[in-house]
Amino acid sequence: MDLKTVALCVVLSLTFSYGAVVPLQEDALFDMLQSFLIQPDEFATSLGMTRVKRSTFDKEFRFDALGVQIQIKYLDPNNQLKGGQAVITIDNLKRFIKRARSTKVKLTINFDSGATPRDGLFKLSVDYELEHANLEKGTVNIERRMDGGLWKTDISVTSNKPAVQIIPGFSMSLKSDRKTMMEGTYLRQNGEKYDIKVDRVPGKKVHAVINGNGRTYVIDGVLDKAQKSAHITIDANGLKYKIDLDMDDSGDSYKFKADLNLGGAGTYNVEWNGKKDMTSSSAQVLFNGRNFASVKMMGKIDPAAHSFKYEVRYSIVGAGDGKLRLSMKGGDEKELKAQYLPNNGLDLKLKISRQLHSDASRHIQAEVTRGGEKYLEYKNDIIPTNNPDSYELKVDSQFDMNEKSMLYPVFCNYGCFKTRTMHAKLYVQKDKAYKFSLDVELTKDGNKVLNMEINSRNNPYIFKVTAPRILPKILPTGRESIEFEADHNPGQYLKIKSNTNILKSFKIEKVAGDMRRVELNGKELVKAGISKSDNSISQTTTLPDGRSLTTTISWESDNLKKNKVNVKLDGTERKLNADLDWDVTNPSNIVMKVDAKGENARWGKYALMRDIKVSTAGSKLNAEWVGDSSFPNAPWPSPVSTEVKASVDTNTRDYSFMVKKTVAGSTYGLTLQNGRLSVNL
């Protein structure tokens, strides 16, 4: 920070501060930090960050795709206004700011608002680490306190003084009554010292003098509230500057004018006019009497029709001449258009439309073109069908992408494609909501990358997911699919088979009399007689080498609609304790739960939980699937949290579908609501 920076801060503070001599930046900083500490979720969500549920901090947010992490610990979680510590880590700052000099940045912020959090007195320290040509470390300290009836602020920056330094050290001390006076000193890292003195008549004028290093800077400002004008003169050690500001909001327009005489740097004249009804506005910037930039806007807005249409014509030195157009049309056929039309160079056009038909079906289309060439195109058809005994939803989409698009390499992180298609169909039986089917097919450039089939309408029940690009990378078997099939004949047998190694087959079958036979992976575990008073079976197998396994299966009752089954494996090399709990007695309120914990050499101490709820209320059907899993020794990241929610209203034809996965603290998901699709990466 040099003297020009100090002078600029003083000028801005004098110009825009109506009620206090102390620069309002201190209050803004105080309010900003308290707001961030109290509501970090809103700040993080606005940036697309996700909350980490399991953390040693009180709150933690991450955006792994961009390499950003925020961690917060409060001094008092019950009174967050008192302050705390925030750790902000950015893996590569140049990814966001191309001209940034640092790559990795880490900030450790400690904020303490004292015994009375709302009195404006605080202590703030920021320990920073900047990786560039060398590692630069330092600390920024800011403290504001009351002393002798005056507000006093101390600011300092100390660092390890590396060979290449971005933030130079300095210290500043200020004191003020926040009405008529402010005094202070500014000391640079090289030893130069400056004295600052400000006298002020509130709401009328201000006089500031800065002395130091053989130089004197004088700043005078006069504010005329009645005329809505301000006039500032600066004598920078003999160099004269003048700034005049005027505003007029009478009549049907707003007018603003600024004249800046910056001496050897030239003169600037800025003028802006805008109609209050937002039908037109114009702005012009002159540099040394010559046109530097001019902008004119014309248009209209219709709040009742939810529509508007605007055109902006511009002429800017260095950017050329051209037009910008933006329009939106409301109603059943909504349309949004945005166009960049330079006189020279390639244009850029965006068009998004949505058609709502009388049968509640929706057609969504979006496209981006550049110079007449199509860069992106997305089409989506959503067709709901409300039958007397069932509800059906069909969704078809196609996404075309040009390799020239800036988004092409972004999507390549998840598998490059030029054309991606998706076909999905959902069927739900109204009187028995647990009878449903879901079919999903996803292709990229004609190759199937995901197939999902879930069907509980007919026996056997089917669950099948095929993902040849993803599953071989995360499954230890290298298989491209996960498949389960359940054949259930109530009172006679339950047969489950899959293509997994852990559970290839499982069968409980009634044999002669009250005998039951239980098989796992083709091997008989037990064959025994069962009575209603003895709702458990157990078998122990001991191998010649001493290894043993005891398998115990118990259940609360013989009621297949409502029951709780416990499966316990207690062996030399593996342990499992799993509860399966379900209640389908009331089709309008179905509950199914799985809670399993175990340990073996392959997975370590693992846990798996699933909680499924399906309910109906009038014309509304809701389904929810929540689960957590932890497999420490698995080849994929762990833990994993899954949340799926779906709702359909057969009367209003409103619907929503949300799926969210949190993998090792990073959240990914998508939401489809009444035709609007949003993706969270």
C-alpha positions, 0 to 999 in steps of 0.5 A: 500500500502506498500514499496514492492508496491512502489518499484514494481511501480518504477521498472516497470516504470523504465523498460518500461518508455523510455521518462519520469521519472514520471510513465506513469500510470499518463498519462494512468489514465488521458487518460483513464478517458477522453476517458471514459467520452467522449465515455462511450457508447462504454465502456458500450456497450462492457460490455452489458450495456444499456442506460437509456433514462430518467435520471437526469444525462447526461448519465446513463447505467444499467445492471440490470441482473448483478446489475451494474449502471453507471451515468455520469454528465459533467461539460460542456456537450458541452466540455466533456473533461473538466471532470465531475462526474461518479457514479459507483454502483456494487450491489455484487462484489463477483458475478464477483470476487469470492475472492473479500472481498466486496459485494456492492461497490459504487464509486463517481468519480470527474474529473476536467481537468482544463482550458486546458483539453489537458495539462495533468494537472488534479484533481481527487477524488474518494469517495468509499464505501465498504460493507464487515465485516463493512462499509468502507468509504474513499476518494482517491485524485490525483492532477497533476500540474506545479510548478516552471517548474516541474510536481508535483503529489500528491496522498492521501487516507483517510478513516473512519478507520473501524475495518476491513480495505481493503484500508489503508491510505497513501500520496505520493508527487512526482516532476519531469522534466519528463526527468532526475529526480524525487523526492518524499516522501511516508507517510504510515498510521502508520507514516512511511516515505520514500524518493524517488530519481531517476536519469536517462539518457534517453534511457540508464540507471536509478538509484533509491534510496528509504530510510525510516524506517531504510531501503535502497532500490537501483534500477539500470537499464540499457537499450541497445536499439541496443541489445534490452536488459535490465538489472535491479539489486535491492538491497532491504536492503541487499537482492539482485535481478537481472532481465535480458530481451532480445528480438530478432526479426531478421529472420523469428521468434520472440524470447523473454527471461527473467531471474529473480533471486529473491534471496530466492524466487528462480530463474525463466527463461522464454523463448518464440519463435514464427514464424512470419507466425504464424505457430508455437510458444513455451514457457517454464518457469523454476523454480529453473532449473525445468520445471514449464510450457511448451506450444507448438503451431502448426497450419496454417492460410489461409486468402483467405479461411477464415480458420485456424487450431491450436493445443496447447500442454501444461504441467503445474504444478498444471494444468496437461498435455493436448491439446487445439484445435481451428479451423475454416472453411470458405465458404458456410459451415462454421464451428468453433470448440474449444476443451479442451482435458486434459490427465486426467479429462473431456474434453470440446468440442464446435462445431458451423456450418452454412450451406448456401444453393443455395436457400438462406436457412440456417441451423445453429447448435451448440453443447457443450459436456463434457466427451462425454455427450451433455450439449447444442445443438441448431438447427436453420433452416431459409427458405426464399421463394421469390414468384412472388407476395409474400415473405415468411420466415420460421424459426424453432429452437430447444434448448436442455439443460442438467441440468448439464450445468452451463447455466441451472440455468441462464435460470431458471431465465426466466423459466427452460426447457430442450427442447425449440422449436420455429416455426415462419412463416412470409408472406408479399404481395409484392404489398400491404405490409400492407397485411401480416401475422405472426405466432409464437409458442414457447414451453418449454418441450412440453408446449406452453409458447407463441403463436402469430398470426397477420393477416391483409391479410383477413377480419377480421384482427386478433391480438392474443398473448397467453403467459400462463406463463407471461401474468397472472403475469402482466395483472390485469385480470390474463388472459393468452392471449390478443386478438383483431379482426377487421371486416371492410366493407368500407362505411358500418361498422367497428367492433372491439372486444377483450377479454380485459375489457377496450375494449370488443367491439367497433362498428361504423355502418351505418344505414338508410340514413346518420345515424351512430350508435356508440357502446362501449362494447355493449352499444350505445353511440350515433345514429345520422345523419352525414354530411361531413361538420360536422365531429364529434359526441358527447354524454353526459351521466349523472347518478343520483349520479352526475357522467357524461361522455362526449364522442366525436369522430371527424375525418378530412375526410371520406377518409378511406385510409388517416384520423385522428380520435380523441377520447375524453372522459371527465368524472367525473372519467376518461379522455382520449384524443386519436389521431389515424392517418393513411395514406395507400394511397401509399402502398410503404409508409404506416404510422400509429400513435396512441397517447393517454393520459388519467387519471383514478383511476385505471391507474393514469395519463397514456400515450400510443404512437405507431408509425408504418411505412411500406415502400418499395423501389425496392426489399427492404421492411422495417417495423418499430414499435416504442412505449412508454407507461406509466402506473404509477399504473400498476402492471408491471414496468413502463415506457415501450419503445418498438422498432421493426424493420424488413427488407427484400430484396427479391433480395439479400435475406438479412433480419433482425429482431430486437425487443427491450423492455426497461422496467423501464430503463432495456433493453431486446431484440433480433436480427436476421440477416441473420441467426445470432441470438443475445440476449440482457438481 
